[in-house]
């Protein structure tokens, strides 16, 4: 009997079945995934749902900090310790792709019935491209537009709440009328901070003026920075516009201390809870009527490291994540990067009306770059904004200097 028992165990072992429990999956593949998302955001929840499928692939999740993404991920790649999957900010995607750190997914995507390039907004899709190939999949997206206090402030100042500013001149003129120092109310709130948020907010203005990061000192881009300087010089926006981010600047609007604010759809839930007034959203004002529109494009992309030992399994995970894109807004308040997904109404009129505007604005959203040296390019733009708005240089001189720095980076 003992001989028979050991013979059976030996046969099971040869067959690859666990001796410690026949129910265990000896062939389970374990993947690692890094992301900035916390427990109320998509990544850890998608990982949980994926793992619950018990499909032979398990994902271990690791939360990383925003400031550490590039340095830590690149260090991990260089030392052979990179995760299988990572979520990176879209302007940093090209840095990894251009250095061979991310896996070329073009063939996998061409065979996928879930991930189809034609379904994505042009901006997010462009951000995962490098050298004509796809090195990732858009995770989510966002953009910016103009919030305005359409009842308590627009009507009180004799402005038509159904006609928010559509051009730069109208924006400045309305901001002048809405600014009320006696009540501590500024006409506009936005972020010109010396980090990526400042670039994120300014670049669409430069693009609408006919500029780009390669041509940041175009005449229309200089005009855009002159408009920003006018707003700051006339105190139509708070002086701390130069030092605070979008979250804090939008808080000024929510509290009733700014009549308008340039911000994104990530604020919709907070605004619905905090703003005790009727508000609306309109597309970013353009230089003049009929001018080309543009907007910033934010959020993150999925990518698979080229060092992954399980690329096929990692791509299956990305396909699962993409299959849940229709729940992105409902569950996490984030906009899917896809134009083929209809977002159902929430039943909150202000929020639903705003959402339609942001989805329209996304049609004009452009990625920052893509370029592997984006952090250096962005820094040149940030420095120009700060120099001009603090009076150290004229807007033209500041952007000329930025253009020279960027030219040196581009080579």
Legacy VTK file of the C-alpha trace (Angstrom):
# vtk DataFile Version 3.0
C-alpha trace
ASCII
DATASET POLYDATA
POINTS 411 float
0.000 0.000 0.000
2.838 2.373 0.899
4.591 1.594 -2.395
1.369 2.352 -4.304
0.954 5.642 -2.398
4.458 6.870 -3.238
4.081 5.778 -6.831
0.958 7.899 -7.181
2.663 10.911 -5.614
5.613 10.491 -7.954
3.342 10.381 -10.952
1.552 13.541 -9.807
4.856 15.311 -9.359
5.976 14.327 -12.842
2.680 15.641 -14.191
3.412 19.032 -12.644
0.630 18.879 -10.037
1.339 20.410 -6.633
2.026 17.914 -3.865
0.873 20.416 -1.253
-2.645 20.752 -2.607
-4.245 19.428 -5.772
-6.392 22.567 -6.000
-3.402 24.911 -6.303
-2.408 26.222 -9.714
1.207 25.191 -10.233
1.316 27.109 -13.521
0.021 30.468 -12.239
1.988 33.367 -13.698
2.686 36.260 -11.351
2.981 39.746 -12.795
3.993 42.958 -11.052
2.293 46.294 -11.708
3.361 49.779 -10.583
1.042 52.759 -10.504
0.331 55.991 -8.639
-3.313 55.017 -8.107
-4.573 54.777 -4.544
-7.401 52.583 -3.327
-10.170 54.843 -4.665
-8.567 55.009 -8.115
-8.618 52.548 -11.034
-5.386 50.517 -10.947
-5.622 48.671 -7.585
-9.300 47.959 -8.143
-8.756 46.655 -11.662
-5.992 44.426 -10.299
-8.358 43.019 -7.659
-11.024 42.300 -10.237
-8.531 40.687 -12.581
-7.128 38.468 -9.829
-10.623 37.405 -8.814
-11.036 35.745 -12.207
-8.576 32.989 -11.192
-7.459 32.663 -14.791
-3.926 31.495 -14.027
-2.457 35.008 -13.979
-1.983 36.943 -10.748
-0.910 40.564 -10.431
0.993 42.005 -7.490
0.323 45.725 -7.101
2.773 48.365 -5.925
1.920 52.010 -5.243
4.660 54.448 -6.271
4.957 58.216 -5.804
4.597 60.727 -8.636
8.047 62.249 -8.235
9.681 58.805 -8.246
8.128 57.325 -11.374
10.786 58.158 -13.954
13.896 57.725 -11.817
12.755 54.596 -10.012
11.292 52.909 -13.077
14.352 53.653 -15.205
16.648 52.423 -12.448
14.614 49.230 -12.156
14.786 48.730 -15.918
18.553 49.244 -15.991
19.094 46.716 -13.196
16.715 44.094 -14.550
14.163 44.640 -11.783
11.441 46.462 -13.699
7.804 45.466 -13.176
5.878 43.761 -15.949
3.332 46.592 -16.225
3.459 50.256 -15.298
1.190 53.280 -15.565
3.109 56.418 -16.587
2.118 60.027 -17.154
1.490 60.416 -20.875
4.249 63.000 -21.616
6.848 60.661 -20.113
5.853 57.691 -22.261
8.214 58.585 -25.113
11.199 58.709 -22.765
10.797 54.993 -22.019
9.739 53.965 -25.531
12.677 55.677 -27.217
15.153 53.874 -24.949
13.759 50.417 -25.579
12.318 50.149 -22.074
8.745 49.556 -23.232
7.601 46.616 -25.300
6.378 47.232 -28.854
2.719 46.199 -28.691
1.868 46.903 -32.328
1.449 43.259 -33.391
-0.475 42.298 -30.241
-2.816 45.255 -30.692
-3.403 44.407 -34.368
-4.657 40.950 -33.311
-6.679 42.137 -30.321
-10.455 42.152 -30.383
-10.533 44.435 -27.332
-7.904 47.120 -27.926
-8.584 48.890 -31.211
-6.687 52.109 -32.058
-9.643 53.495 -34.012
-11.662 53.642 -30.786
-9.324 56.078 -29.026
-9.267 59.853 -29.085
-6.358 61.037 -31.285
-4.493 62.764 -28.455
-4.264 59.834 -26.020
-3.447 57.439 -28.857
-0.655 59.699 -30.108
0.922 59.704 -26.653
1.624 55.937 -26.770
3.158 56.057 -30.245
6.854 56.164 -31.018
8.490 55.735 -34.398
5.138 54.762 -35.906
4.503 51.933 -33.434
2.411 51.464 -30.310
4.304 51.109 -27.057
1.348 51.260 -24.716
-2.398 51.638 -24.267
-4.117 54.794 -22.978
-5.394 54.228 -19.432
-7.657 57.260 -19.075
-7.618 60.868 -20.173
-8.560 64.364 -19.120
-8.389 67.896 -20.405
-9.128 71.430 -19.271
-11.932 73.884 -19.959
-13.365 77.036 -18.389
-15.624 76.818 -15.325
-17.707 79.900 -14.559
-20.037 81.086 -11.798
-23.089 81.747 -13.931
-25.627 82.909 -11.368
-24.204 84.639 -8.338
-21.461 86.446 -10.234
-22.181 86.659 -13.973
-25.729 87.897 -13.464
-24.713 90.203 -10.626
-22.195 91.945 -12.891
-24.620 92.234 -15.807
-23.051 89.431 -17.832
-25.145 86.897 -19.722
-24.608 83.480 -18.062
-25.570 81.867 -21.355
-22.703 83.645 -23.102
-19.469 82.845 -21.277
-16.263 84.231 -22.846
-15.321 82.601 -26.130
-12.191 84.584 -27.048
-9.112 85.761 -25.148
-10.281 89.382 -25.283
-13.694 88.410 -23.930
-12.062 86.416 -21.144
-9.957 89.380 -20.025
-12.868 91.813 -20.304
-15.186 89.549 -18.319
-12.460 88.967 -15.715
-12.159 92.746 -15.277
-15.891 93.080 -14.672
-16.007 90.114 -12.317
-12.983 91.033 -10.207
-14.170 92.598 -6.941
-11.332 93.349 -4.482
-13.775 94.525 -1.813
-15.301 91.043 -1.716
-11.978 89.269 -2.251
-13.161 87.936 -5.608
-10.810 87.452 -8.555
-12.046 87.220 -12.110
-10.095 84.064 -12.922
-8.267 81.200 -11.218
-5.681 79.078 -13.014
-2.245 77.589 -12.407
1.013 79.061 -13.674
3.096 77.034 -11.239
6.712 76.234 -12.110
6.058 72.548 -12.699
4.266 70.361 -15.213
0.917 71.877 -14.230
2.051 75.264 -15.519
3.068 73.759 -18.863
-0.164 71.760 -18.932
-2.215 74.952 -18.646
-0.158 77.206 -20.915
0.682 74.952 -23.858
-2.910 74.890 -25.236
-2.840 78.700 -25.360
0.419 78.605 -27.311
-1.007 75.985 -29.658
-4.178 78.001 -30.253
-1.900 80.908 -31.114
-0.179 78.845 -33.788
2.771 77.751 -31.677
3.979 74.414 -30.405
6.721 73.155 -28.150
9.043 73.189 -31.188
7.927 76.760 -31.958
7.155 78.099 -28.506
8.035 81.699 -29.422
5.595 81.933 -32.325
3.845 85.297 -32.506
0.553 83.814 -31.250
2.285 82.056 -28.362
3.866 85.359 -27.303
0.419 86.946 -27.478
-0.890 84.176 -25.203
1.752 84.875 -22.574
1.030 88.603 -22.875
-2.615 87.868 -22.067
-1.536 85.884 -19.006
0.691 88.799 -17.955
-2.189 91.246 -18.341
-4.317 89.057 -16.103
-1.596 88.947 -13.452
-0.565 92.606 -13.722
-4.149 93.810 -13.347
-4.691 91.425 -10.423
-7.524 89.665 -12.224
-6.099 86.452 -10.743
-4.547 85.832 -7.354
-0.780 86.433 -7.015
-0.361 82.848 -5.776
-1.367 81.679 -9.247
2.407 81.465 -9.715
2.888 79.006 -6.872
-0.202 76.854 -6.512
-1.490 73.926 -8.518
-4.788 73.326 -10.241
-6.443 71.666 -7.237
-5.892 74.688 -5.019
-6.754 77.232 -7.697
-10.045 75.455 -8.363
-10.703 75.491 -4.627
-10.679 79.292 -4.875
-13.494 79.050 -7.395
-15.440 76.582 -5.276
-15.231 78.861 -2.259
-16.624 81.821 -4.212
-13.336 83.749 -4.374
-12.973 83.460 -8.155
-15.621 83.920 -10.829
-13.978 81.630 -13.394
-11.437 78.830 -13.254
-9.469 76.831 -15.791
-9.474 73.228 -14.648
-10.454 69.694 -15.559
-13.155 67.028 -15.200
-11.376 65.554 -12.174
-13.009 68.438 -10.258
-16.605 67.566 -11.130
-17.373 65.499 -8.040
-15.691 67.955 -5.665
-17.376 70.906 -7.330
-20.766 69.225 -7.078
-20.194 68.882 -3.345
-18.405 72.136 -2.503
-19.699 74.843 -4.851
-22.821 76.387 -3.328
-23.859 78.151 -6.534
-24.854 77.414 -10.104
-21.838 76.883 -12.315
-21.203 75.984 -15.898
-18.375 74.894 -18.181
-17.445 76.169 -21.617
-14.657 75.373 -24.080
-11.330 77.143 -23.602
-11.465 80.604 -25.182
-9.623 80.984 -28.492
-7.455 83.907 -29.730
-10.255 85.121 -31.962
-13.510 83.797 -33.319
-12.961 80.886 -35.703
-9.407 80.163 -34.545
-8.146 76.608 -34.160
-8.995 75.059 -30.807
-6.654 73.180 -28.547
-6.579 71.848 -25.039
-4.256 70.022 -22.710
-4.314 66.256 -22.454
-3.610 64.607 -19.143
-3.687 61.268 -17.360
-1.724 58.058 -17.711
-0.927 55.203 -20.092
-0.398 51.490 -19.537
2.849 49.974 -20.770
4.644 46.636 -20.575
8.364 46.662 -19.912
10.435 45.032 -22.629
12.161 42.943 -19.932
8.940 41.217 -18.890
9.224 37.421 -18.921
5.479 37.162 -19.482
4.533 39.645 -22.203
1.553 37.652 -23.474
0.057 37.404 -19.992
0.763 41.078 -19.334
-1.070 42.017 -22.533
-4.048 39.915 -21.412
-4.121 42.074 -18.307
-4.124 45.236 -20.427
-6.959 43.816 -22.506
-8.946 43.233 -19.331
-8.271 46.767 -18.121
-9.385 48.165 -21.489
-12.551 46.054 -21.342
-13.515 47.975 -18.195
-13.104 51.428 -19.731
-16.862 51.928 -19.833
-16.881 51.955 -16.020
-14.012 54.440 -15.697
-16.185 57.515 -15.152
-18.931 55.873 -13.105
-16.575 54.119 -10.682
-13.640 56.526 -10.534
-14.727 59.849 -12.026
-12.124 59.552 -14.799
-12.800 59.947 -18.491
-12.089 56.952 -20.718
-9.567 57.688 -23.455
-11.983 56.273 -25.994
-14.449 58.015 -28.278
-16.570 54.889 -28.741
-17.812 54.869 -25.135
-20.941 56.761 -24.177
-21.010 57.958 -20.597
-24.508 57.697 -19.110
-25.969 60.757 -17.418
-25.498 61.003 -13.667
-28.803 62.694 -12.952
-26.979 65.827 -11.757
-27.792 68.527 -14.353
-24.722 70.731 -13.791
-22.359 67.766 -13.832
-23.973 66.200 -16.917
-23.859 69.484 -18.855
-20.199 69.971 -17.891
-19.308 66.444 -18.928
-20.586 67.085 -22.451
-18.306 70.111 -22.715
-15.255 68.159 -21.554
-15.978 65.385 -24.040
-16.200 68.010 -26.776
-12.963 69.620 -25.559
-11.213 66.236 -25.729
-11.581 66.299 -29.500
-9.028 69.106 -29.544
-6.739 67.841 -26.778
-3.103 67.361 -27.766
-0.373 65.378 -26.004
2.664 67.117 -24.552
5.307 65.912 -26.958
5.675 63.034 -27.450
9.409 63.492 -26.977
11.941 61.542 -24.902
13.335 64.795 -23.475
9.965 66.192 -22.470
10.956 67.076 -18.865
13.693 69.411 -20.189
11.362 70.906 -22.786
8.680 71.484 -20.182
11.174 73.087 -17.794
12.123 75.632 -20.459
8.455 76.559 -20.876
7.910 76.778 -17.115
10.915 79.071 -16.712
9.583 81.362 -19.448
6.168 81.611 -17.817
7.677 82.481 -14.456
10.134 85.009 -15.912
7.409 86.818 -17.840
4.765 86.858 -15.124
7.188 88.056 -12.446
8.457 90.866 -14.680
11.997 89.543 -15.019
11.664 89.390 -18.798
9.146 90.418 -21.440
6.914 87.593 -22.704
8.732 87.679 -26.058
12.207 87.577 -24.552
11.183 84.824 -22.140
9.772 82.653 -24.931
12.739 83.413 -27.206
14.995 82.128 -24.446
12.787 79.042 -24.025
12.921 78.430 -27.782
16.722 78.477 -27.663
16.777 75.990 -24.769
14.338 73.692 -26.533
16.275 73.911 -29.783
19.371 72.753 -27.922
17.428 69.809 -26.487
15.992 68.831 -29.864
19.452 68.999 -31.438
LINES 1 412
411 0 1 2 3 4 5 6 7 8 9 10 11 12 13 14 15 16 17 18 19 20 21 22 23 24 25 26 27 28 29 30 31 32 33 34 35 36 37 38 39 40 41 42 43 44 45 46 47 48 49 50 51 52 53 54 55 56 57 58 59 60 61 62 63 64 65 66 67 68 69 70 71 72 73 74 75 76 77 78 79 80 81 82 83 84 85 86 87 88 89 90 91 92 93 94 95 96 97 98 99 100 101 102 103 104 105 106 107 108 109 110 111 112 113 114 115 116 117 118 119 120 121 122 123 124 125 126 127 128 129 130 131 132 133 134 135 136 137 138 139 140 141 142 143 144 145 146 147 148 149 150 151 152 153 154 155 156 157 158 159 160 161 162 163 164 165 166 167 168 169 170 171 172 173 174 175 176 177 178 179 180 181 182 183 184 185 186 187 188 189 190 191 192 193 194 195 196 197 198 199 200 201 202 203 204 205 206 207 208 209 210 211 212 213 214 215 216 217 218 219 220 221 222 223 224 225 226 227 228 229 230 231 232 233 234 235 236 237 238 239 240 241 242 243 244 245 246 247 248 249 250 251 252 253 254 255 256 257 258 259 260 261 262 263 264 265 266 267 268 269 270 271 272 273 274 275 276 277 278 279 280 281 282 283 284 285 286 287 288 289 290 291 292 293 294 295 296 297 298 299 300 301 302 303 304 305 306 307 308 309 310 311 312 313 314 315 316 317 318 319 320 321 322 323 324 325 326 327 328 329 330 331 332 333 334 335 336 337 338 339 340 341 342 343 344 345 346 347 348 349 350 351 352 353 354 355 356 357 358 359 360 361 362 363 364 365 366 367 368 369 370 371 372 373 374 375 376 377 378 379 380 381 382 383 384 385 386 387 388 389 390 391 392 393 394 395 396 397 398 399 400 401 402 403 404 405 406 407 408 409 410
